[in-house]
Amino acid sequence: ISGYSLVVQARDSGTPPLSSSVTVNVDISDVNDNSPVFTPANYTAVIQENKPVGTSILQLVVTDKDSFHNGPPFTFTILTGNEEEEFTLDPHGVLRSAVIFKHMVSTEYVLCVQAKDSGRPQQVSHTYIQVRVIEESIHKPTAIPLEIFIVTMEDDFPGGVIGKIHATDQDVYDVLTYTLKSEQKSLFKVNSHDGKIIALGGLDNGKYVLNVSVSDGRFQVPIDVVVHVEQLLQEMLQNTVTIRFENVSPEDFVGLHMHGFRRTLRNAVLSQKQDSLHIISIQPVAGSSQLDMLFAVQMHGGSFYKPSFLIQKLTNARRHLENVIRISAILEKNCSGLDCQEQHCEQSLSIDSHSLMTYSTARISFVCPRFYRNVRCMC
């Protein structure tokens, strides 16, 4: 307890008795009676041979129960185990290499480290650090090629995370880093630590092939990353049809079913090979395990098939489509749940191009805008 606040009253013996009160604040000053505490109490760490001088090996974590002026900053000292000065320890408690280690020379070092607080008199604590030197990387990283599909309104792509590279390495202690060729950084970025692909705003329609590589410090491996950008036309939104799937997540649909279902859907609804199928968006149905897929079909001449025509095609091919994935409904009744005649019902579809949904799997990522469907009686 750092302090007390007392209210003291003085009362006389007169008639009537009179009194007054005063507040007495008592501050408890801190005495440096707690030593620094290492977490954990002792450490183990590894470093690969042939790593450059200055490689970070370990971050020490120290706390102190005393008040701030009796705690940090801490002074760190290597007491034993560093007679050949193979290690350095900076004021922030980061242990680094001071030489290039060789596994054949020595496989293990044990350091005794002291932490001293800033109080008077100073309190000290000790920890032991076991550092193992392991052989340098012998396996190349492996990475899965990534294909990314982005759907956005015309010239209105806000940017954001569009996918993630999945890479592994059989060397247990390898740390993987990701890089993107410099001339592509005006449109895309890659997080060097976790492999997330970030697109900047204003992407144009078309195909982009990214030169990405993953490195374990010794080996560098290229990764195939292809980005397809499709810009929506306003006319598409007036000619959309929704297929509702049962018991499937967006990620499972993208990773397991999208390619196969797209191929089957093309065979079912396209009248000519030159027609184009556009998947506009996929979106979970709130409060359920269902998933809506919004699509439109464009004729070779540029205009779009009417929803009624597509719905008829889908109805005829529904059994064939369900060989790929179970369909809950084909949303053809615009006025479902409304008390008005079909001819007096109007459906409108709106797209929020600044609210992007990213469904990312190891091989495929699908980025699309959120959509809203509104129906109302016109009678």
TANORGI-V426022 format. One record per pair of residues at least 24 apart in sequence whose C-alpha atoms are under 10 Angstrom apart, sorted by the first residue. I is the first residue (numbers start at 0). J is the second residue. If there is no record, write none. Layout:
I_J / I_J
//
This chain:
0_26 / 0_27 / 0_28 / 0_29 / 1_25 / 1_26 / 1_27 / 1_28 / 1_29 / 1_66 / 2_26 / 2_27 / 2_28 / 3_27 / 28_66 / 29_65 / 29_66 / 29_67 / 29_68 / 29_69 / 29_118 / 30_65 / 30_66 / 30_69 / 30_118 / 30_119 / 30_120 / 31_63 / 31_64 / 31_65 / 31_66 / 31_68 / 31_69 / 31_70 / 31_116 / 31_117 / 31_118 / 31_119 / 31_120 / 31_121 / 31_122 / 32_63 / 32_64 / 32_65 / 32_69 / 32_118 / 32_119 / 32_120 / 32_121 / 32_122 / 33_63 / 33_64 / 33_65 / 33_66 / 33_69 / 33_70 / 33_116 / 33_118 / 33_121 / 33_122 / 33_123 / 33_124 / 34_62 / 34_63 / 34_64 / 34_65 / 34_69 / 34_70 / 34_114 / 34_115 / 34_116 / 34_118 / 34_121 / 34_122 / 34_123 / 34_124 / 34_125 / 35_60 / 35_61 / 35_62 / 35_63 / 35_64 / 35_65 / 35_69 / 35_70 / 35_71 / 35_73 / 35_113 / 35_114 / 35_115 / 35_116 / 35_117 / 35_121 / 35_122 / 35_123 / 35_124 / 35_125 / 36_60 / 36_61 / 36_62 / 36_63 / 36_64 / 36_114 / 36_123 / 36_124 / 36_125 / 36_126 / 37_61 / 37_62 / 37_63 / 37_113 / 37_114 / 37_124 / 37_125 / 37_126 / 38_62 / 38_126 / 39_126 / 40_124 / 40_125 / 40_126 / 40_127 / 40_128 / 41_111 / 41_112 / 41_125 / 41_126 / 41_127 / 41_128 / 41_129 / 42_109 / 42_110 / 42_126 / 42_127 / 42_128 / 42_129 / 42_130 / 43_109 / 43_127 / 43_128 / 43_129 / 43_130 / 43_131 / 44_94 / 44_107 / 44_108 / 44_128 / 44_129 / 44_130 / 44_131 / 44_132 / 45_106 / 45_107 / 45_108 / 45_129 / 45_130 / 45_131 / 45_132 / 45_133 / 45_172 / 46_95 / 46_96 / 46_100 / 46_102 / 46_106 / 46_107 / 46_130 / 46_131 / 46_132 / 46_133 / 46_134 / 46_135 / 46_172 / 46_173 / 47_99 / 47_100 / 47_101 / 47_102 / 47_131 / 47_132 / 47_133 / 47_134 / 47_135 / 47_136 / 47_172 / 47_173 / 48_99 / 48_100 / 48_101 / 48_102 / 48_103 / 48_106 / 48_131 / 48_132 / 48_133 / 48_134 / 48_135 / 48_136 / 49_98 / 49_99 / 49_100 / 49_101 / 49_102 / 49_132 / 49_133 / 49_134 / 49_135 / 49_136 / 49_217 / 50_96 / 50_98 / 50_99 / 50_100 / 50_101 / 50_135 / 50_216 / 50_217 / 51_96 / 51_97 / 51_98 / 51_99 / 51_100 / 52_85 / 52_86 / 52_95 / 52_96 / 52_97 / 52_98 / 52_99 / 52_100 / 53_86 / 53_87 / 53_94 / 53_95 / 53_96 / 53_97 / 53_98 / 53_99 / 54_86 / 54_94 / 54_95 / 54_96 / 54_97 / 54_98 / 54_99 / 55_87 / 55_88 / 55_93 / 55_94 / 55_95 / 55_96 / 56_86 / 56_93 / 56_94 / 56_95 / 56_96 / 56_130 / 57_88 / 57_92 / 57_93 / 57_94 / 57_95 / 57_96 / 57_128 / 57_130 / 58_88 / 58_89 / 58_91 / 58_92 / 58_93 / 58_94 / 58_95 / 59_88 / 59_91 / 59_92 / 59_93 / 59_94 / 59_112 / 59_114 / 59_126 / 59_128 / 60_91 / 60_92 / 60_93 / 61_91 / 61_92 / 61_114 / 61_116 / 61_124 / 62_116 / 63_116 / 63_122 / 65_116 / 65_118 / 66_118 / 67_117 / 67_118 / 68_116 / 68_117 / 68_118 / 68_119 / 69_116 / 69_117 / 69_118 / 69_119 / 69_120 / 69_121 / 69_122 / 70_115 / 70_116 / 70_117 / 70_118 / 70_121 / 70_122 / 71_115 / 71_116 / 71_117 / 71_118 / 72_114 / 72_115 / 72_116 / 72_117 / 72_118 / 73_113 / 73_114 / 73_115 / 73_116 / 73_117 / 73_118 / 73_123 / 74_113 / 74_114 / 74_115 / 74_116 / 74_117 / 74_123 / 75_112 / 75_113 / 75_114 / 75_115 / 75_116 / 75_123 / 75_124 / 75_125 / 76_111 / 76_112 / 76_113 / 76_114 / 76_115 / 76_125 / 77_110 / 77_111 / 77_112 / 77_113 / 77_114 / 77_125 / 77_126 / 77_127 / 78_110 / 78_111 / 78_112 / 78_113 / 78_125 / 79_109 / 79_110 / 79_111 / 79_112 / 79_113 / 79_127 / 80_108 / 80_109 / 80_110 / 80_111 / 80_112 / 80_127 / 80_128 / 80_129 / 81_108 / 81_109 / 81_110 / 81_111 / 81_112 / 82_110 / 86_110 / 88_112 / 94_128 / 100_132 / 100_133 / 100_134 / 101_132 / 101_133 / 101_134 / 101_135 / 102_131 / 102_132 / 102_133 / 102_134 / 102_135 / 103_132 / 103_133 / 103_134 / 104_132 / 105_131 / 105_132 / 105_133 / 106_130 / 106_131 / 106_132 / 106_133 / 106_134 / 107_131 / 107_132 / 107_133 / 108_132 / 133_172 / 134_170 / 135_170 / 135_172 / 135_173 / 135_216 / 135_217 / 136_168 / 136_169 / 136_170 / 136_171 / 136_172 / 136_173 / 136_215 / 136_216 / 136_217 / 136_218 / 137_168 / 137_169 / 137_170 / 137_173 / 137_215 / 137_217 / 137_218 / 138_168 / 138_169 / 138_170 / 138_171 / 138_173 / 138_215 / 138_217 / 138_218 / 139_167 / 139_168 / 139_169 / 139_170 / 139_173 / 139_213 / 139_214 / 139_215 / 139_216 / 139_217 / 139_218 / 139_219 / 139_220 / 140_166 / 140_167 / 140_168 / 140_169 / 140_170 / 140_173 / 140_174 / 140_175 / 140_212 / 140_213 / 140_214 / 140_215 / 140_217 / 140_218 / 140_219 / 140_220 / 140_221 / 141_165 / 141_166 / 141_167 / 141_168 / 141_169 / 141_213 / 141_214 / 141_219 / 141_220 / 141_221 / 141_222 / 142_166 / 142_167 / 142_168 / 142_212 / 142_213 / 142_220 / 142_221 / 142_222 / 142_223 / 142_361 / 142_362 / 143_167 / 143_222 / 143_223 / 143_224 / 143_361 / 143_362 / 143_363 / 144_221 / 144_222 / 144_223 / 144_224 / 144_225 / 144_361 / 144_362 / 144_363 / 145_222 / 145_223 / 145_224 / 145_225 / 145_226 / 145_359 / 145_360 / 145_361 / 145_362 / 145_363 / 145_364 / 146_208 / 146_223 / 146_224 / 146_225 / 146_226 / 146_227 / 146_359 / 146_360 / 146_361 / 146_362 / 146_363 / 146_364 / 146_365 / 147_196 / 147_206 / 147_207 / 147_224 / 147_225 / 147_226 / 147_227 / 147_228 / 147_357 / 147_358 / 147_359 / 147_360 / 147_362 / 147_363 / 147_364 / 147_365 / 147_366 / 148_206 / 148_225 / 148_226 / 148_227 / 148_228 / 148_229 / 148_357 / 148_358 / 148_363 / 148_364 / 148_365 / 148_366 / 148_367 / 149_202 / 149_204 / 149_205 / 149_226 / 149_227 / 149_228 / 149_229 / 149_230 / 149_279 / 149_280 / 149_355 / 149_356 / 149_357 / 149_364 / 149_365 / 149_366 / 149_367 / 149_368 / 150_204 / 150_227 / 150_228 / 150_229 / 150_230 / 150_231 / 150_277 / 150_278 / 150_279 / 150_280 / 150_352 / 150_355 / 150_365 / 150_366 / 150_367 / 150_368 / 151_201 / 151_202 / 151_203 / 151_204 / 151_228 / 151_229 / 151_230 / 151_231 / 151_232 / 151_279 / 151_280 / 151_350 / 151_351 / 151_352 / 151_353 / 151_355 / 151_366 / 151_367 / 151_368 / 152_229 / 152_230 / 152_231 / 152_232 / 152_233 / 152_279 / 152_350 / 152_351 / 152_352 / 152_353 / 152_367 / 152_368 / 153_201 / 153_202 / 153_203 / 153_204 / 153_229 / 153_230 / 153_231 / 153_232 / 153_233 / 153_352 / 154_200 / 154_201 / 154_202 / 154_203 / 154_204 / 154_230 / 154_231 / 155_200 / 155_201 / 155_202 / 155_203 / 155_230 / 155_231 / 155_352 / 155_353 / 156_198 / 156_199 / 156_200 / 156_201 / 156_202 / 156_203 / 156_228 / 156_230 / 156_352 / 156_353 / 156_354 / 156_355 / 156_368 / 157_198 / 157_199 / 157_200 / 157_201 / 157_202 / 157_352 / 157_353 / 157_354 / 157_355 / 158_186 / 158_187 / 158_197 / 158_198 / 158_199 / 158_200 / 158_201 / 158_202 / 158_353 / 158_355 / 159_187 / 159_188 / 159_196 / 159_197 / 159_198 / 159_199 / 159_200 / 159_355 / 159_356 / 159_357 / 159_366 / 160_187 / 160_188 / 160_189 / 160_190 / 160_195 / 160_196 / 160_197 / 160_198 / 160_199 / 160_355 / 160_356 / 160_357 / 160_359 / 160_366 / 161_187 / 161_195 / 161_196 / 161_197 / 161_198 / 161_199 / 161_226 / 161_355 / 161_356 / 161_357 / 161_358 / 161_359 / 161_364 / 161_365 / 161_366 / 161_367 / 162_189 / 162_194 / 162_195 / 162_196 / 162_197 / 162_198 / 162_224 / 162_226 / 162_357 / 162_358 / 162_359 / 162_360 / 162_361 / 162_362 / 162_363 / 162_364 / 162_365 / 162_366 / 163_189 / 163_190 / 163_193 / 163_194 / 163_195 / 163_196 / 163_197 / 163_224 / 163_359 / 163_360 / 163_361 / 163_362 / 163_363 / 163_364 / 164_189 / 164_190 / 164_193 / 164_194 / 164_195 / 164_196 / 164_211 / 164_212 / 164_213 / 164_222 / 164_223 / 164_224 / 164_359 / 164_360 / 164_361 / 164_362 / 164_363 / 165_193 / 165_194 / 165_195 / 165_213 / 165_222 / 165_360 / 165_361 / 165_362 / 166_193 / 166_194 / 166_213 / 166_214 / 166_222 / 166_361 / 167_213 / 167_215 / 168_214 / 168_215 / 170_215 / 172_215 / 173_214 / 173_215 / 173_216 / 173_217 / 174_214 / 174_215 / 174_216 / 175_213 / 175_214 / 175_215 / 175_216 / 175_218 / 175_219 / 176_212 / 176_213 / 176_214 / 176_215 / 176_216 / 176_219 / 177_211 / 177_212 / 177_213 / 177_214 / 177_215 / 177_219 / 177_220 / 177_221 / 177_222 / 178_210 / 178_211 / 178_212 / 178_213 / 178_214 / 178_219 / 178_221 / 179_209 / 179_210 / 179_211 / 179_212 / 179_213 / 179_221 / 180_209 / 180_210 / 180_211 / 180_212 / 181_210 / 181_211 / 182_210 / 183_207 / 183_208 / 183_209 / 183_210 / 183_211 / 184_209 / 196_224 / 198_226 / 202_228 / 202_229 / 202_230 / 203_227 / 203_228 / 203_229 / 203_230 / 204_228 / 204_229 / 204_230 / 204_231 / 205_229 / 205_230 / 224_362 / 224_363 / 225_363 / 226_364 / 226_365 / 227_365 / 228_366 / 229_277 / 229_278 / 229_279 / 229_367 / 230_279 / 231_277 / 231_278 / 231_279 / 231_350 / 231_352 / 233_349 / 233_350 / 234_295 / 234_297 / 234_302 / 234_303 / 235_277 / 235_279 / 235_294 / 235_295 / 235_296 / 235_297 / 235_302 / 235_303 / 235_304 / 236_279 / 236_293 / 236_294 / 236_295 / 236_347 / 236_348 / 236_349 / 236_350 / 237_295 / 237_303 / 237_305 / 237_306 / 237_346 / 237_347 / 237_348 / 237_349 / 238_294 / 238_295 / 238_296 / 238_297 / 238_302 / 238_303 / 238_304 / 238_305 / 238_306 / 238_307 / 238_309 / 238_348 / 239_277 / 239_278 / 239_279 / 239_292 / 239_293 / 239_294 / 239_295 / 239_296 / 239_303 / 239_304 / 239_305 / 239_306 / 239_307 / 239_309 / 239_348 / 240_278 / 240_291 / 240_292 / 240_293 / 240_294 / 240_295 / 240_296 / 240_305 / 240_306 / 240_307 / 240_309 / 240_310 / 240_313 / 240_329 / 240_330 / 240_331 / 241_278 / 241_279 / 241_280 / 241_281 / 241_290 / 241_291 / 241_292 / 241_293 / 241_294 / 241_295 / 241_306 / 241_310 / 241_328 / 241_329 / 241_330 / 241_331 / 242_281 / 242_290 / 242_291 / 242_292 / 242_293 / 242_294 / 242_310 / 242_313 / 242_326 / 242_327 / 242_328 / 242_329 / 242_330 / 242_331 / 243_281 / 243_282 / 243_283 / 243_284 / 243_289 / 243_290 / 243_291 / 243_292 / 243_293 / 243_325 / 243_326 / 243_327 / 243_328 / 243_329 / 243_330 / 244_283 / 244_284 / 244_288 / 244_289 / 244_290 / 244_291 / 244_292 / 244_321 / 244_324 / 244_325 / 244_326 / 244_327 / 244_328 / 244_329 / 245_287 / 245_288 / 245_289 / 245_290 / 245_291 / 245_324 / 245_325 / 245_326 / 245_327 / 245_328 / 246_287 / 246_288 / 246_289 / 246_290 / 246_324 / 246_325 / 246_326 / 246_327 / 247_283 / 247_288 / 247_289 / 247_290 / 247_324 / 247_325 / 248_282 / 248_283 / 248_288 / 248_289 / 248_290 / 248_358 / 249_281 / 249_282 / 249_283 / 249_288 / 249_289 / 249_290 / 249_291 / 249_292 / 249_356 / 249_357 / 249_358 / 249_359 / 249_360 / 249_365 / 250_357 / 250_358 / 250_359 / 250_360 / 250_363 / 250_364 / 250_365 / 251_358 / 251_359 / 251_360 / 252_281 / 252_290 / 252_292 / 252_324 / 252_358 / 253_281 / 253_358 / 253_359 / 253_360 / 253_362 / 253_363 / 253_364 / 253_365 / 254_358 / 254_359 / 254_360 / 254_361 / 254_362 / 254_363 / 254_364 / 254_365 / 255_323 / 255_324 / 255_360 / 255_362 / 255_363 / 256_323 / 256_324 / 257_323 / 257_324 / 257_363 / 257_365 / 258_363 / 259_320 / 259_323 / 259_324 / 260_320 / 260_321 / 260_322 / 260_323 / 260_324 / 261_320 / 261_323 / 262_320 / 263_316 / 263_319 / 263_320 / 263_321 / 263_322 / 263_323 / 264_312 / 264_313 / 264_316 / 264_317 / 264_319 / 264_320 / 264_323 / 265_296 / 266_316 / 266_320 / 267_309 / 267_312 / 267_313 / 267_314 / 267_315 / 267_316 / 267_317 / 267_319 / 267_320 / 268_296 / 268_304 / 268_308 / 268_309 / 268_310 / 268_311 / 268_312 / 268_313 / 268_315 / 268_316 / 269_296 / 269_297 / 269_298 / 269_304 / 269_309 / 269_312 / 270_296 / 270_298 / 270_304 / 270_312 / 271_298 / 271_299 / 272_298 / 272_299 / 273_297 / 273_298 / 273_299 / 273_300 / 274_298 / 274_299 / 274_300 / 274_301 / 274_302 / 274_303 / 274_304 / 275_299 / 275_301 / 275_303 / 278_367 / 279_350 / 279_366 / 279_367 / 279_368 / 279_369 / 279_370 / 280_350 / 280_355 / 280_356 / 280_365 / 280_366 / 280_367 / 280_368 / 280_369 / 280_370 / 281_356 / 281_357 / 281_358 / 281_365 / 281_366 / 281_367 / 281_368 / 281_369 / 281_370 / 282_356 / 282_358 / 282_367 / 282_368 / 282_369 / 282_370 / 282_371 / 289_326 / 289_327 / 289_328 / 290_326 / 290_327 / 291_326 / 291_327 / 291_328 / 291_329 / 291_330 / 292_329 / 293_330 / 293_370 / 306_331 / 307_331 / 333_372 / 333_373 / 333_374 / 333_375 / 334_373 / 334_374 / 334_375 / 334_376 / 335_374 / 336_374 / 337_374 / 337_375 / 337_376 / 338_375 / 338_376 / 338_378 / 339_375 / 339_376 / 339_377 / 339_378 / 340_376 / 340_377 / 340_378 / 341_376 / 341_377 / 342_376 / 342_377 / 342_378 / 343_375 / 343_376 / 343_377 / 343_378 / 344_374 / 344_375 / 344_376 / 344_377 / 344_378 / 345_373 / 345_374 / 345_375 / 345_376 / 345_377 / 346_372 / 346_373 / 346_374 / 346_375 / 346_376 / 347_371 / 347_372 / 347_373 / 347_374 / 347_375 / 348_372 / 348_373 / 348_374 / 349_373
//
